[in-house]
Amino acid sequence: MASGILARSNGKNAYYQVAWSALRTADRWEIAKTVPAVGGVYEIYWMDERKHLRMLTIASARFGGLRSEIRRFTDPELVDDPKTAAVLEERDIYFRYAETDSAAAMADVVWFFRKTYFPENPGVSHSGKYERIFVSESAPDKIRWVD
């Protein structure tokens, strides 16, 4: 299954289908070898002591592409936040992504997931093109947050 974001709209509503890549270990060589240098949305996770995945971030990558943004965000030497750098150094880190060349789709999908995960403060804005945004997702490893 190829990863990516498909979009449909119906007037004031947007419907996105996010097909995530497989979850992978955030190793610089794995990132360089497998992640495309195109735009898209990505999620970064860390593994806790109970072997549960914990989300570190969800974001979009436009200009540098997914490869450079995932590489930058998973390297403790390149991250500005000391707390994040400590997690990156001490824990196993994983990532997944979905490609798209649409800045509006990236904004809407990141907003939707952040609004779902952090309803009190998503920290980002949607594209403003639609009144309602709906997202469904699929992943080869069955890690999904919405249906």
MARDO-624799 format. One record per atom (N, C-alpha, C): residue number from 1; atom name; chain; x, y, z. Coordinates in Angstrom, 1 decimal, padded with zeros to 4 digits. Layout:
BEGIN
@k->NUM&a->CA&c->A&u->X&v->Y&w->Z
...
REM end
This chain:
BEGIN
@k->1&a->N&c->A&u->000.8&v->-001.2&w->000.0
@k->1&a->CA&c->A&u->000.0&v->000.0&w->000.0
@k->1&a->C&c->A&u->000.9&v->001.2&w->000.0
@k->2&a->N&c->A&u->000.6&v->002.1&w->-000.9
@k->2&a->CA&c->A&u->001.4&v->003.4&w->-001.0
@k->2&a->C&c->A&u->000.8&v->004.4&w->000.0
@k->3&a->N&c->A&u->001.7&v->005.2&w->000.6
@k->3&a->CA&c->A&u->001.3&v->006.2&w->001.6
@k->3&a->C&c->A&u->000.9&v->007.5&w->000.8
@k->4&a->N&c->A&u->000.1&v->008.3&w->001.4
@k->4&a->CA&c->A&u->-000.3&v->009.5&w->000.8
@k->4&a->C&c->A&u->-001.6&v->010.0&w->001.3
@k->5&a->N&c->A&u->-002.0&v->011.2&w->000.9
@k->5&a->CA&c->A&u->-003.3&v->011.9&w->001.3
@k->5&a->C&c->A&u->-004.1&v->012.1&w->000.1
@k->6&a->N&c->A&u->-005.3&v->011.6&w->000.1
@k->6&a->CA&c->A&u->-006.3&v->011.8&w->-000.9
@k->6&a->C&c->A&u->-007.4&v->012.8&w->-000.4
@k->7&a->N&c->A&u->-007.8&v->013.7&w->-001.2
@k->7&a->CA&c->A&u->-008.7&v->014.7&w->-000.8
@k->7&a->C&c->A&u->-009.9&v->014.8&w->-001.7
@k->8&a->N&c->A&u->-011.1&v->014.9&w->-001.1
@k->8&a->CA&c->A&u->-012.3&v->015.2&w->-001.8
@k->8&a->C&c->A&u->-013.0&v->016.3&w->-001.1
@k->9&a->N&c->A&u->-013.8&v->017.1&w->-001.8
@k->9&a->CA&c->A&u->-014.6&v->018.1&w->-001.2
@k->9&a->C&c->A&u->-016.0&v->018.1&w->-001.8
@k->10&a->N&c->A&u->-016.9&v->018.6&w->-000.9
@k->10&a->CA&c->A&u->-018.3&v->018.7&w->-001.3
@k->10&a->C&c->A&u->-018.8&v->020.0&w->-000.7
@k->11&a->N&c->A&u->-018.6&v->021.1&w->-001.5
@k->11&a->CA&c->A&u->-019.1&v->022.4&w->-001.0
@k->11&a->C&c->A&u->-018.2&v->022.9&w->000.2
@k->12&a->N&c->A&u->-018.8&v->022.9&w->001.3
@k->12&a->CA&c->A&u->-018.2&v->023.4&w->002.5
@k->12&a->C&c->A&u->-017.4&v->022.3&w->003.3
@k->13&a->N&c->A&u->-017.5&v->021.1&w->002.9
@k->13&a->CA&c->A&u->-016.9&v->020.0&w->003.6
@k->13&a->C&c->A&u->-015.7&v->019.4&w->002.8
@k->14&a->N&c->A&u->-014.6&v->019.0&w->003.6
@k->14&a->CA&c->A&u->-013.5&v->018.4&w->003.0
@k->14&a->C&c->A&u->-013.4&v->017.0&w->003.6
@k->15&a->N&c->A&u->-013.0&v->016.0&w->002.8
@k->15&a->CA&c->A&u->-012.9&v->014.6&w->003.2
@k->15&a->C&c->A&u->-011.5&v->014.2&w->002.8
@k->16&a->N&c->A&u->-010.7&v->013.8&w->003.8
@k->16&a->CA&c->A&u->-009.3&v->013.4&w->003.5
@k->16&a->C&c->A&u->-009.1&v->011.9&w->003.9
@k->17&a->N&c->A&u->-008.4&v->011.2&w->003.1
@k->17&a->CA&c->A&u->-008.1&v->009.8&w->003.4
@k->17&a->C&c->A&u->-006.6&v->009.8&w->003.5
@k->18&a->N&c->A&u->-006.1&v->009.5&w->004.7
@k->18&a->CA&c->A&u->-004.6&v->009.5&w->005.0
@k->18&a->C&c->A&u->-004.2&v->008.0&w->005.0
@k->19&a->N&c->A&u->-003.3&v->007.7&w->004.1
@k->19&a->CA&c->A&u->-002.7&v->006.3&w->004.1
@k->19&a->C&c->A&u->-001.3&v->006.5&w->004.6
@k->20&a->N&c->A&u->-001.0&v->006.1&w->005.8
@k->20&a->CA&c->A&u->000.3&v->006.2&w->006.4
@k->20&a->C&c->A&u->001.3&v->005.2&w->005.9
@k->21&a->N&c->A&u->002.5&v->005.5&w->005.9
@k->21&a->CA&c->A&u->003.6&v->004.6&w->005.6
@k->21&a->C&c->A&u->003.7&v->003.6&w->006.8
@k->22&a->N&c->A&u->004.5&v->002.6&w->006.7
@k->22&a->CA&c->A&u->004.7&v->001.7&w->007.8
@k->22&a->C&c->A&u->005.5&v->002.5&w->008.9
@k->23&a->N&c->A&u->005.3&v->002.1&w->010.1
@k->23&a->CA&c->A&u->006.0&v->002.7&w->011.2
@k->23&a->C&c->A&u->007.5&v->002.2&w->011.2
@k->24&a->N&c->A&u->008.4&v->003.1&w->011.2
@k->24&a->CA&c->A&u->009.8&v->002.7&w->011.1
@k->24&a->C&c->A&u->010.7&v->003.3&w->012.3
@k->25&a->N&c->A&u->011.8&v->002.7&w->012.5
@k->25&a->CA&c->A&u->012.7&v->003.2&w->013.5
@k->25&a->C&c->A&u->013.4&v->004.5&w->013.0
@k->26&a->N&c->A&u->013.5&v->005.5&w->013.8
@k->26&a->CA&c->A&u->014.1&v->006.7&w->013.3
@k->26&a->C&c->A&u->015.6&v->006.7&w->013.4
@k->27&a->N&c->A&u->016.2&v->006.0&w->012.4
@k->27&a->CA&c->A&u->017.6&v->005.9&w->012.3
@k->27&a->C&c->A&u->018.0&v->006.8&w->011.1
@k->28&a->N&c->A&u->019.1&v->007.6&w->011.2
@k->28&a->CA&c->A&u->019.4&v->008.5&w->010.1
@k->28&a->C&c->A&u->019.6&v->007.8&w->008.7
@k->29&a->N&c->A&u->020.1&v->006.5&w->008.8
@k->29&a->CA&c->A&u->020.4&v->005.8&w->007.5
@k->29&a->C&c->A&u->019.0&v->005.3&w->007.0
@k->30&a->N&c->A&u->018.1&v->004.8&w->007.8
@k->30&a->CA&c->A&u->016.8&v->004.4&w->007.4
@k->30&a->C&c->A&u->016.0&v->005.5&w->006.8
@k->31&a->N&c->A&u->016.1&v->006.7&w->007.4
@k->31&a->CA&c->A&u->015.4&v->007.9&w->006.9
@k->31&a->C&c->A&u->016.0&v->008.3&w->005.5
@k->32&a->N&c->A&u->017.3&v->008.3&w->005.4
@k->32&a->CA&c->A&u->017.9&v->008.7&w->004.1
@k->32&a->C&c->A&u->017.5&v->007.7&w->003.0
@k->33&a->N&c->A&u->017.4&v->006.4&w->003.4
@k->33&a->CA&c->A&u->017.2&v->005.4&w->002.4
@k->33&a->C&c->A&u->015.7&v->005.2&w->002.0
@k->34&a->N&c->A&u->014.8&v->005.5&w->003.0
@k->34&a->CA&c->A&u->013.4&v->005.1&w->002.7
@k->34&a->C&c->A&u->012.4&v->006.3&w->002.6
@k->35&a->N&c->A&u->012.7&v->007.5&w->003.1
@k->35&a->CA&c->A&u->011.8&v->008.6&w->003.1
@k->35&a->C&c->A&u->012.0&v->009.4&w->001.9
@k->36&a->N&c->A&u->010.9&v->009.7&w->001.2
@k->36&a->CA&c->A&u->011.0&v->010.6&w->000.0
@k->36&a->C&c->A&u->011.2&v->012.0&w->000.3
@k->37&a->N&c->A&u->011.9&v->012.7&w->-000.6
@k->37&a->CA&c->A&u->012.1&v->014.2&w->-000.4
@k->37&a->C&c->A&u->011.0&v->015.0&w->-001.0
@k->38&a->N&c->A&u->009.8&v->014.7&w->-000.5
@k->38&a->CA&c->A&u->008.6&v->015.4&w->-001.0
@k->38&a->C&c->A&u->007.8&v->015.9&w->000.2
@k->39&a->N&c->A&u->006.8&v->016.8&w->-000.1
@k->39&a->CA&c->A&u->006.0&v->017.3&w->001.0
@k->39&a->C&c->A&u->005.1&v->016.3&w->001.6
@k->40&a->N&c->A&u->004.6&v->016.5&w->002.8
@k->40&a->CA&c->A&u->003.6&v->015.6&w->003.4
@k->40&a->C&c->A&u->003.5&v->015.9&w->004.9
@k->41&a->N&c->A&u->002.9&v->015.0&w->005.5
@k->41&a->CA&c->A&u->002.6&v->015.0&w->007.0
@k->41&a->C&c->A&u->003.3&v->013.9&w->007.6
@k->42&a->N&c->A&u->003.9&v->014.1&w->008.8
@k->42&a->CA&c->A&u->004.6&v->013.0&w->009.5
@k->42&a->C&c->A&u->004.2&v->013.1&w->011.0
@k->43&a->N&c->A&u->004.4&v->011.9&w->011.6
@k->43&a->CA&c->A&u->004.3&v->011.7&w->013.1
@k->43&a->C&c->A&u->005.5&v->011.1&w->013.6
@k->44&a->N&c->A&u->005.9&v->011.6&w->014.8
@k->44&a->CA&c->A&u->007.1&v->011.1&w->015.5
@k->44&a->C&c->A&u->006.6&v->010.5&w->016.8
@k->45&a->N&c->A&u->007.1&v->009.3&w->017.2
@k->45&a->CA&c->A&u->006.7&v->008.6&w->018.4
@k->45&a->C&c->A&u->007.9&v->008.2&w->019.2
@k->46&a->N&c->A&u->007.7&v->008.1&w->020.5
@k->46&a->CA&c->A&u->008.8&v->007.4&w->021.4
@k->46&a->C&c->A&u->008.1&v->006.3&w->022.1
@k->47&a->N&c->A&u->008.9&v->005.3&w->022.4
@k->47&a->CA&c->A&u->008.5&v->004.1&w->023.1
@k->47&a->C&c->A&u->008.7&v->004.3&w->024.6
@k->48&a->N&c->A&u->007.7&v->004.1&w->025.4
@k->48&a->CA&c->A&u->007.8&v->004.3&w->026.9
@k->48&a->C&c->A&u->008.3&v->002.9&w->027.5
@k->49&a->N&c->A&u->008.5&v->002.9&w->028.8
@k->49&a->CA&c->A&u->009.0&v->001.7&w->029.5
@k->49&a->C&c->A&u->008.0&v->000.6&w->029.5
@k->50&a->N&c->A&u->006.8&v->000.8&w->029.2
@k->50&a->CA&c->A&u->005.7&v->-000.2&w->029.1
@k->50&a->C&c->A&u->005.5&v->-000.7&w->027.7
@k->51&a->N&c->A&u->006.4&v->-000.3&w->026.8
@k->51&a->CA&c->A&u->006.3&v->-000.6&w->025.4
@k->51&a->C&c->A&u->005.1&v->-000.1&w->024.7
@k->52&a->N&c->A&u->004.7&v->001.1&w->025.1
@k->52&a->CA&c->A&u->003.6&v->001.8&w->024.5
@k->52&a->C&c->A&u->004.2&v->003.0&w->023.7
@k->53&a->N&c->A&u->003.6&v->003.2&w->022.5
@k->53&a->CA&c->A&u->004.0&v->004.4&w->021.7
@k->53&a->C&c->A&u->003.4&v->005.7&w->022.3
@k->54&a->N&c->A&u->004.2&v->006.7&w->022.4
@k->54&a->CA&c->A&u->003.8&v->008.0&w->022.8
@k->54&a->C&c->A&u->004.1&v->009.0&w->021.7
@k->55&a->N&c->A&u->003.1&v->009.8&w->021.4
@k->55&a->CA&c->A&u->003.3&v->010.8&w->020.3
@k->55&a->C&c->A&u->004.2&v->011.9&w->020.8
@k->56&a->N&c->A&u->005.2&v->012.2&w->020.0
@k->56&a->CA&c->A&u->006.1&v->013.3&w->020.2
@k->56&a->C&c->A&u->005.6&v->014.6&w->019.4
@k->57&a->N&c->A&u->005.3&v->014.3&w->018.2
@k->57&a->CA&c->A&u->004.8&v->015.5&w->017.4
@k->57&a->C&c->A&u->004.1&v->014.9&w->016.1
@k->58&a->N&c->A&u->003.2&v->015.8&w->015.6
@k->58&a->CA&c->A&u->002.7&v->015.6&w->014.2
@k->58&a->C&c->A&u->002.9&v->017.0&w->013.6
@k->59&a->N&c->A&u->003.4&v->016.9&w->012.3
@k->59&a->CA&c->A&u->003.7&v->018.2&w->011.6
@k->59&a->C&c->A&u->003.7&v->018.0&w->010.1
@k->60&a->N&c->A&u->003.8&v->019.0&w->009.4
@k->60&a->CA&c->A&u->003.9&v->018.9&w->007.9
@k->60&a->C&c->A&u->005.3&v->019.4&w->007.5
@k->61&a->N&c->A&u->005.7&v->018.9&w->006.3
@k->61&a->CA&c->A&u->007.0&v->019.2&w->005.7
@k->61&a->C&c->A&u->006.7&v->019.7&w->004.3
@k->62&a->N&c->A&u->007.1&v->020.9&w->004.1
@k->62&a->CA&c->A&u->006.9&v->021.5&w->002.7
@k->62&a->C&c->A&u->008.2&v->021.7&w->002.0
@k->63&a->N&c->A&u->008.9&v->022.7&w->002.4
@k->63&a->CA&c->A&u->010.1&v->023.1&w->001.7
@k->63&a->C&c->A&u->011.3&v->022.1&w->001.7
@k->64&a->N&c->A&u->011.6&v->021.6&w->002.8
@k->64&a->CA&c->A&u->012.7&v->020.6&w->002.9
@k->64&a->C&c->A&u->012.3&v->019.2&w->002.5
@k->65&a->N&c->A&u->011.0&v->019.0&w->002.5
@k->65&a->CA&c->A&u->010.5&v->017.6&w->002.3
@k->65&a->C&c->A&u->010.5&v->016.8&w->003.5
@k->66&a->N&c->A&u->009.8&v->015.7&w->003.4
@k->66&a->CA&c->A&u->009.7&v->014.8&w->004.5
@k->66&a->C&c->A&u->011.0&v->014.2&w->005.0
@k->67&a->N&c->A&u->011.9&v->013.9&w->004.1
@k->67&a->CA&c->A&u->013.2&v->013.3&w->004.5
@k->67&a->C&c->A&u->014.0&v->014.2&w->005.4
@k->68&a->N&c->A&u->014.1&v->015.5&w->005.0
@k->68&a->CA&c->A&u->014.9&v->016.4&w->005.8
@k->68&a->C&c->A&u->014.3&v->016.8&w->007.1
@k->69&a->N&c->A&u->012.9&v->017.0&w->007.1
@k->69&a->CA&c->A&u->012.2&v->017.3&w->008.3
@k->69&a->C&c->A&u->012.2&v->016.2&w->009.3
@k->70&a->N&c->A&u->012.0&v->015.0&w->008.9
@k->70&a->CA&c->A&u->012.0&v->013.9&w->009.8
@k->70&a->C&c->A&u->013.4&v->013.7&w->010.4
@k->71&a->N&c->A&u->014.4&v->013.8&w->009.5
@k->71&a->CA&c->A&u->015.8&v->013.7&w->009.9
@k->71&a->C&c->A&u->016.1&v->014.7&w->010.9
@k->72&a->N&c->A&u->015.7&v->016.0&w->010.7
@k->72&a->CA&c->A&u->016.0&v->017.1&w->011.6
@k->72&a->C&c->A&u->015.3&v->016.9&w->012.9
@k->73&a->N&c->A&u->014.1&v->016.5&w->012.9
@k->73&a->CA&c->A&u->013.3&v->016.4&w->014.1
@k->73&a->C&c->A&u->013.7&v->015.2&w->015.0
@k->74&a->N&c->A&u->014.3&v->014.2&w->014.4
@k->74&a->CA&c->A&u->014.7&v->013.0&w->015.2
@k->74&a->C&c->A&u->016.2&v->013.0&w->015.6
@k->75&a->N&c->A&u->016.9&v->014.0&w->015.3
@k->75&a->CA&c->A&u->018.3&v->014.1&w->015.7
@k->75&a->C&c->A&u->018.4&v->015.0&w->016.9
@k->76&a->N&c->A&u->018.9&v->014.5&w->018.1
@k->76&a->CA&c->A&u->018.9&v->015.3&w->019.3
@k->76&a->C&c->A&u->019.9&v->016.5&w->019.2
@k->77&a->N&c->A&u->020.9&v->016.4&w->018.3
@k->77&a->CA&c->A&u->021.8&v->017.5&w->018.1
@k->77&a->C&c->A&u->021.2&v->018.6&w->017.3
@k->78&a->N&c->A&u->020.1&v->018.4&w->016.6
@k->78&a->CA&c->A&u->019.5&v->019.4&w->015.8
@k->78&a->C&c->A&u->018.3&v->020.0&w->016.4
@k->79&a->N&c->A&u->017.8&v->019.5&w->017.5
@k->79&a->CA&c->A&u->016.5&v->019.9&w->018.1
@k->79&a->C&c->A&u->016.9&v->021.0&w->019.1
@k->80&a->N&c->A&u->016.1&v->022.1&w->019.1
@k->80&a->CA&c->A&u->016.4&v->023.2&w->020.0
@k->80&a->C&c->A&u->015.9&v->023.0&w->021.4
@k->81&a->N&c->A&u->014.8&v->022.3&w->021.6
@k->81&a->CA&c->A&u->014.2&v->022.1&w->022.9
@k->81&a->C&c->A&u->014.9&v->021.0&w->023.7
@k->82&a->N&c->A&u->015.5&v->021.3&w->024.9
@k->82&a->CA&c->A&u->016.2&v->020.4&w->025.7
@k->82&a->C&c->A&u->015.4&v->019.1&w->026.1
@k->83&a->N&c->A&u->014.1&v->019.3&w->026.4
@k->83&a->CA&c->A&u->013.3&v->018.2&w->026.8
@k->83&a->C&c->A&u->013.1&v->017.2&w->025.7
@k->84&a->N&c->A&u->012.9&v->017.7&w->024.5
@k->84&a->CA&c->A&u->012.7&v->016.9&w->023.3
@k->84&a->C&c->A&u->014.0&v->016.2&w->023.0
@k->85&a->N&c->A&u->015.1&v->016.9&w->023.1
@k->85&a->CA&c->A&u->016.5&v->016.3&w->022.8
@k->85&a->C&c->A&u->016.7&v->015.1&w->023.8
@k->86&a->N&c->A&u->016.3&v->015.3&w->025.1
@k->86&a->CA&c->A&u->016.5&v->014.3&w->026.1
@k->86&a->C&c->A&u->015.7&v->013.0&w->025.7
@k->87&a->N&c->A&u->014.5&v->013.2&w->025.3
@k->87&a->CA&c->A&u->013.6&v->012.1&w->024.9
@k->87&a->C&c->A&u->014.3&v->011.4&w->023.7
@k->88&a->N&c->A&u->014.8&v->012.1&w->022.7
@k->88&a->CA&c->A&u->015.4&v->011.5&w->021.5
@k->88&a->C&c->A&u->016.7&v->010.8&w->021.9
@k->89&a->N&c->A&u->017.4&v->011.2&w->022.9
@k->89&a->CA&c->A&u->018.6&v->010.5&w->023.3
@k->89&a->C&c->A&u->018.3&v->009.2&w->024.1
@k->90&a->N&c->A&u->017.3&v->009.3&w->024.9
@k->90&a->CA&c->A&u->017.0&v->008.2&w->025.9
@k->90&a->C&c->A&u->016.0&v->007.1&w->025.4
@k->91&a->N&c->A&u->015.3&v->007.4&w->024.4
@k->91&a->CA&c->A&u->014.2&v->006.5&w->024.0
@k->91&a->C&c->A&u->014.3&v->006.0&w->022.6
@k->92&a->N&c->A&u->013.6&v->004.9&w->022.3
@k->92&a->CA&c->A&u->013.5&v->004.5&w->020.9
@k->92&a->C&c->A&u->012.5&v->005.4&w->020.2
@k->93&a->N&c->A&u->012.9&v->005.9&w->019.0
@k->93&a->CA&c->A&u->012.1&v->006.8&w->018.3
@k->93&a->C&c->A&u->011.6&v->006.2&w->017.0
@k->94&a->N&c->A&u->010.3&v->006.4&w->016.7
@k->94&a->CA&c->A&u->009.7&v->005.9&w->015.5
@k->94&a->C&c->A&u->009.0&v->007.0&w->014.7
@k->95&a->N&c->A&u->008.8&v->006.8&w->013.4
@k->95&a->CA&c->A&u->008.1&v->007.8&w->012.6
@k->95&a->C&c->A&u->007.3&v->007.1&w->011.5
@k->96&a->N&c->A&u->006.4&v->007.9&w->011.0
@k->96&a->CA&c->A&u->005.6&v->007.5&w->009.8
@k->96&a->C&c->A&u->005.2&v->008.7&w->009.1
@k->97&a->N&c->A&u->004.7&v->008.6&w->007.8
@k->97&a->CA&c->A&u->004.4&v->009.8&w->007.0
@k->97&a->C&c->A&u->003.4&v->009.5&w->006.0
@k->98&a->N&c->A&u->002.8&v->010.5&w->005.4
@k->98&a->CA&c->A&u->001.9&v->010.4&w->004.3
@k->98&a->C&c->A&u->002.2&v->011.6&w->003.3
@k->99&a->N&c->A&u->002.5&v->011.3&w->002.1
@k->99&a->CA&c->A&u->002.9&v->012.3&w->001.1
@k->99&a->C&c->A&u->001.7&v->013.1&w->000.6
@k->100&a->N&c->A&u->001.9&v->014.4&w->000.3
@k->100&a->CA&c->A&u->001.0&v->015.2&w->-000.5
@k->100&a->C&c->A&u->001.8&v->016.4&w->-000.9
@k->101&a->N&c->A&u->001.4&v->017.0&w->-002.1
@k->101&a->CA&c->A&u->002.0&v->018.2&w->-002.5
@k->101&a->C&c->A&u->001.1&v->019.4&w->-002.3
@k->102&a->N&c->A&u->-000.1&v->019.2&w->-001.6
@k->102&a->CA&c->A&u->-001.0&v->020.3&w->-001.3
@k->102&a->C&c->A&u->-000.8&v->020.9&w->000.0
@k->103&a->N&c->A&u->-000.5&v->022.2&w->000.1
@k->103&a->CA&c->A&u->-000.3&v->022.9&w->001.3
@k->103&a->C&c->A&u->-001.6&v->022.9&w->002.1
@k->104&a->N&c->A&u->-002.7&v->023.1&w->001.4
@k->104&a->CA&c->A&u->-004.0&v->023.1&w->002.1
@k->104&a->C&c->A&u->-004.3&v->021.8&w->002.8
@k->105&a->N&c->A&u->-004.1&v->020.7&w->002.1
@k->105&a->CA&c->A&u->-004.3&v->019.4&w->002.6
@k->105&a->C&c->A&u->-003.4&v->019.1&w->003.8
@k->106&a->N&c->A&u->-002.1&v->019.5&w->003.8
@k->106&a->CA&c->A&u->-001.3&v->019.4&w->004.9
@k->106&a->C&c->A&u->-001.8&v->020.2&w->006.1
@k->107&a->N&c->A&u->-002.2&v->021.4&w->005.9
@k->107&a->CA&c->A&u->-002.7&v->022.3&w->007.0
@k->107&a->C&c->A&u->-004.0&v->021.6&w->007.6
@k->108&a->N&c->A&u->-004.9&v->021.2&w->006.8
@k->108&a->CA&c->A&u->-006.2&v->020.6&w->007.2
@k->108&a->C&c->A&u->-005.9&v->019.3&w->008.0
@k->109&a->N&c->A&u->-005.1&v->018.4&w->007.5
@k->109&a->CA&c->A&u->-004.9&v->017.2&w->008.1
@k->109&a->C&c->A&u->-004.1&v->017.3&w->009.5
@k->110&a->N&c->A&u->-003.1&v->018.2&w->009.5
@k->110&a->CA&c->A&u->-002.3&v->018.4&w->010.7
@k->110&a->C&c->A&u->-003.3&v->019.0&w->011.8
@k->111&a->N&c->A&u->-004.1&v->020.0&w->011.3
@k->111&a->CA&c->A&u->-005.0&v->020.7&w->012.3
@k->111&a->C&c->A&u->-006.0&v->019.6&w->012.8
@k->112&a->N&c->A&u->-006.6&v->018.8&w->011.9
@k->112&a->CA&c->A&u->-007.5&v->017.8&w->012.4
@k->112&a->C&c->A&u->-006.9&v->016.9&w->013.4
@k->113&a->N&c->A&u->-005.7&v->016.3&w->013.2
@k->113&a->CA&c->A&u->-005.1&v->015.4&w->014.2
@k->113&a->C&c->A&u->-004.8&v->016.1&w->015.4
@k->114&a->N&c->A&u->-004.2&v->017.3&w->015.3
@k->114&a->CA&c->A&u->-003.8&v->018.0&w->016.5
@k->114&a->C&c->A&u->-005.1&v->018.4&w->017.3
@k->115&a->N&c->A&u->-006.1&v->018.8&w->016.6
@k->115&a->CA&c->A&u->-007.4&v->019.1&w->017.3
@k->115&a->C&c->A&u->-008.0&v->017.9&w->018.0
@k->116&a->N&c->A&u->-007.8&v->016.7&w->017.4
@k->116&a->CA&c->A&u->-008.2&v->015.4&w->018.0
@k->116&a->C&c->A&u->-007.4&v->015.1&w->019.2
@k->117&a->N&c->A&u->-006.0&v->015.2&w->019.1
@k->117&a->CA&c->A&u->-005.1&v->014.8&w->020.2
@k->117&a->C&c->A&u->-005.1&v->015.9&w->021.3
@k->118&a->N&c->A&u->-005.1&v->017.1&w->020.9
@k->118&a->CA&c->A&u->-005.0&v->018.3&w->021.9
@k->118&a->C&c->A&u->-006.2&v->019.2&w->021.7
@k->119&a->N&c->A&u->-007.4&v->018.8&w->022.1
@k->119&a->CA&c->A&u->-008.6&v->019.7&w->021.7
@k->119&a->C&c->A&u->-008.5&v->021.1&w->022.4
@k->120&a->N&c->A&u->-007.9&v->021.2&w->023.5
@k->120&a->CA&c->A&u->-007.9&v->022.5&w->024.1
@k->120&a->C&c->A&u->-007.0&v->023.5&w->023.4
@k->121&a->N&c->A&u->-005.9&v->023.0&w->022.7
@k->121&a->CA&c->A&u->-005.0&v->023.9&w->022.1
@k->121&a->C&c->A&u->-004.3&v->023.2&w->020.9
@k->122&a->N&c->A&u->-004.8&v->023.1&w->019.7
@k->122&a->CA&c->A&u->-004.2&v->022.4&w->018.7
@k->122&a->C&c->A&u->-002.9&v->023.1&w->018.2
@k->123&a->N&c->A&u->-002.7&v->024.4&w->018.4
@k->123&a->CA&c->A&u->-001.5&v->025.0&w->018.1
@k->123&a->C&c->A&u->-001.2&v->025.4&w->016.6
@k->124&a->N&c->A&u->-002.2&v->024.9&w->015.7
@k->124&a->CA&c->A&u->-002.0&v->025.2&w->014.3
@k->124&a->C&c->A&u->-003.4&v->025.6&w->013.8
@k->125&a->N&c->A&u->-003.4&v->026.1&w->012.6
@k->125&a->CA&c->A&u->-004.7&v->026.5&w->011.9
@k->125&a->C&c->A&u->-004.9&v->025.6&w->010.7
@k->126&a->N&c->A&u->-006.2&v->025.4&w->010.3
@k->126&a->CA&c->A&u->-006.5&v->024.7&w->009.1
@k->126&a->C&c->A&u->-006.4&v->025.7&w->007.9
@k->127&a->N&c->A&u->-006.6&v->025.2&w->006.8
@k->127&a->CA&c->A&u->-006.5&v->026.1&w->005.6
@k->127&a->C&c->A&u->-007.5&v->027.2&w->005.4
@k->128&a->N&c->A&u->-008.6&v->027.0&w->006.1
@k->128&a->CA&c->A&u->-009.7&v->028.0&w->006.0
@k->128&a->C&c->A&u->-010.6&v->027.8&w->004.7
@k->129&a->N&c->A&u->-010.3&v->026.8&w->003.9
@k->129&a->CA&c->A&u->-011.1&v->026.6&w->002.7
@k->129&a->C&c->A&u->-012.4&v->025.9&w->003.0
@k->130&a->N&c->A&u->-012.5&v->025.2&w->004.1
@k->130&a->CA&c->A&u->-013.7&v->024.4&w->004.4
@k->130&a->C&c->A&u->-014.3&v->024.7&w->005.8
@k->131&a->N&c->A&u->-015.6&v->024.6&w->005.9
@k->131&a->CA&c->A&u->-016.2&v->024.7&w->007.2
@k->131&a->C&c->A&u->-016.0&v->023.5&w->008.1
@k->132&a->N&c->A&u->-016.1&v->022.3&w->007.5
@k->132&a->CA&c->A&u->-015.9&v->021.1&w->008.2
@k->132&a->C&c->A&u->-014.9&v->020.2&w->007.5
@k->133&a->N&c->A&u->-014.1&v->019.5&w->008.4
@k->133&a->CA&c->A&u->-013.0&v->018.7&w->007.8
@k->133&a->C&c->A&u->-013.2&v->017.3&w->008.5
@k->134&a->N&c->A&u->-013.2&v->016.3&w->007.6
@k->134&a->CA&c->A&u->-013.3&v->014.9&w->008.0
@k->134&a->C&c->A&u->-012.1&v->014.1&w->007.5
@k->135&a->N&c->A&u->-011.6&v->013.3&w->008.4
@k->135&a->CA&c->A&u->-010.4&v->012.5&w->008.1
@k->135&a->C&c->A&u->-010.6&v->011.0&w->008.4
@k->136&a->N&c->A&u->-010.2&v->010.2&w->007.5
@k->136&a->CA&c->A&u->-010.1&v->008.7&w->007.8
@k->136&a->C&c->A&u->-008.7&v->008.3&w->007.6
@k->137&a->N&c->A&u->-008.2&v->007.3&w->008.2
@k->137&a->CA&c->A&u->-006.8&v->006.9&w->008.0
@k->137&a->C&c->A&u->-006.7&v->005.4&w->007.9
@k->138&a->N&c->A&u->-005.6&v->005.0&w->007.3
@k->138&a->CA&c->A&u->-005.3&v->003.6&w->007.2
@k->138&a->C&c->A&u->-003.8&v->003.5&w->007.4
@k->139&a->N&c->A&u->-003.3&v->002.3&w->007.9
@k->139&a->CA&c->A&u->-001.9&v->002.1&w->008.1
@k->139&a->C&c->A&u->-001.6&v->000.6&w->008.0
@k->140&a->N&c->A&u->-000.5&v->000.3&w->007.4
@k->140&a->CA&c->A&u->-000.2&v->-001.1&w->007.3
@k->140&a->C&c->A&u->000.0&v->-001.9&w->008.6
@k->141&a->N&c->A&u->000.4&v->-001.1&w->009.6
@k->141&a->CA&c->A&u->000.7&v->-001.7&w->010.9
@k->141&a->C&c->A&u->-000.5&v->-001.6&w->011.9
@k->142&a->N&c->A&u->-001.6&v->-001.1&w->011.4
@k->142&a->CA&c->A&u->-002.9&v->-001.0&w->012.2
@k->142&a->C&c->A&u->-002.9&v->000.0&w->013.3
@k->143&a->N&c->A&u->-001.9&v->001.0&w->013.3
@k->143&a->CA&c->A&u->-001.9&v->002.0&w->014.2
@k->143&a->C&c->A&u->-002.7&v->003.2&w->013.7
@k->144&a->N&c->A&u->-003.9&v->003.3&w->014.2
@k->144&a->CA&c->A&u->-004.8&v->004.4&w->013.7
@k->144&a->C&c->A&u->-005.4&v->005.1&w->014.9
@k->145&a->N&c->A&u->-005.7&v->006.4&w->014.8
@k->145&a->CA&c->A&u->-006.3&v->007.2&w->015.8
@k->145&a->C&c->A&u->-007.8&v->007.5&w->015.6
@k->146&a->N&c->A&u->-008.1&v->007.6&w->014.3
@k->146&a->CA&c->A&u->-009.5&v->007.9&w->013.9
@k->146&a->C&c->A&u->-010.0&v->006.8&w->012.9
@k->147&a->N&c->A&u->-011.3&v->006.6&w->012.8
@k->147&a->CA&c->A&u->-011.8&v->005.7&w->011.8
@k->147&a->C&c->A&u->-012.7&v->006.4&w->010.8
REM end
